[in-house]
């Protein structure tokens, strides 16, 4: 069994068609079919069902695909690590909006001190999207607040993210020294997009209270603009709202319940990922952010 067999199988599995795989790999279609047959004979398994000229991957095929992808990924890591000796190495980083906005510039700056010639490619997206990219080796590491549940991924906490409630300076809460959770539950609330876990929503549920959600926003800038225009209140990372708090364009709501709301920022990476020296350096920088971050 060779890497060629694995590449052919992965292409057929992902494209669902031998002709398409042949075009992608610039290999004659009969050679594609022969490679799949050789794998099936070698392991005495059925990887695809052929029904009405269509291919359907079998449960065994799905299992084989998992291993094939990671064998190819490890080989790619090997090639990349060796090419690192001639400065052709690149680390692909994913981050959610809060981390991408507030932390990634500092992380890159610290990393460049150790590896000034190394390339870092950054992708900013949702935690679910980044997790899928990690599973398919599209990213080397991702930094997220919400954890995507997958046995193949390791989530390592590296920093506490303080969450605060904010409102417009014209909102009545801005003039109150303390606001109760009951008062919060009756006001208009601006939430993240549906399906996103929010620490404050869960905190309210613990107190048998719910939020009067009137607006869902899919990014932090839109959320802050809605708050500034007094359309409602929201819970947001202090890091994200720091500029607006300093300018006075939003006000922090002080809760009568003195509990500090925090969520854990996490490094997410595949359990089978080869951790090169540059990647380990990047991870160490994140573990030490509490010390290196400017006040």
Beta strands, then each sheet from edge to edge (+ up, - down):
strand 1: 48-51
strand 2: 54-57
strand 3: 90-95
strand 4: 119-124
strand 5: 141-144
strand 6: 153-167
strand 7: 188-192
strand 8: 212-217
strand 9: 234-237
strand 10: 251-253
strand 11: 261-270
sheet 1: 1+ 2-
sheet 2: 4+ 3+ 5+ 11- 6+ 9-
sheet 3: 4+ 3+ 5+ 11- 6+ 10-
sheet 4: 7+ 8+
end
